[in-house]
Amino acid sequence: MWLLLLASLLWAPSFPLVKRLALDAELLTAIRLGLAALVFWALAARARAPRLAPALQLPMLGLGAVQFGAMYLLVHESYAHLAGHEVALFTVLTPFWVALFDGLAERRLRLRPFLAAIVASAGSLFLCRLDVRAGALAGFLLVQGANMCFALGQVAYRRLALRRGLPHADAFRWLYLGGALLSIGAALWTVPSAALTDLAARPTTDHLTLLYLGVVPTALGFHLWNRGAAQVSAGVLAAANQLKVPLAVAVSLAPPFREAADLPRLAAASAVIALALALGRERTPAA
């Protein structure tokens, strides 16, 4: 359990940090996943751990492109419409997308997770104030697209691991490589050269922030989560999926970030989402 908590603590500051950077979504994704891939490939070169079967390398690349590449591209784009704490709060629906994809894979859909998802969505949309902030709906939908990509990746990886006995450390370098290839391709296609010039001219603190985002919450955070998930029960894992949400919201609102928030509305929305979690937790499959 402590590995899951540590991973959540590492993820929490990333939400306000990404918002503060205000960097192009494709460029930020390429840098984060490129650094994560470099870390894992460098570690793999020195390790004597079991290797992934050649027949599974291409599926891992594709899975990483969806679970990490597409997920980060969507969630980073949502920062153009939402505050960091709102992005964090809207990731609370990930377990319900996991329930949907797991149910479809097992051909046994349950009603309870979807009722919980509806309640949680109502709380999230209440926080958005859609009648005042037209762009908030776009941000909410982008985060849900990211949640779907991450959930689909979790379900697919778990099924492969159960059936094929994946060597996790080596599998993750292929996952990150797939995500990096997709995001680098997107960056080359969409990011103008002026954005690279602007990035080079930014202060050292921004460069250090990018290094932190790529190595700590992305590479190390997901690795710790993967190890921790293999050591706890399904119920503990389901509850742990929500650890990053209150932590990230608290970090975003506290110094030095101090994001502006309608605290009564945030509290009401959080209460509705907490009710949804209580409704769906009993029968929601683990990620």
Secondary structure, DSSP 8 states (H G I E B T S, - for coil): -HHHHHHHHHHTTHHHHHHHH---HHHHHHHHHHHHHHHHHHHHHH-------HHHHHHHHHHHIIIIIIHHHHHHHHTTTS-HHHHHHHGGGHHHHHHHHHHHHHT---SHHHHHHHHHHHHHHHHHTTTT-HHHHHHHHHHHHHHHHHHHHHHHHHHHHHHH---HHHHHHHHHHHHHHHHHHHHHHH--HHHHHHHHHS-HHHHHHHHHHIIIIIIIHHHHHHHHHTTS-HHHHHHHTTTHHHHHHHHHHSTTT-----HHHHHHHHHHHHHHHHHHTTT----
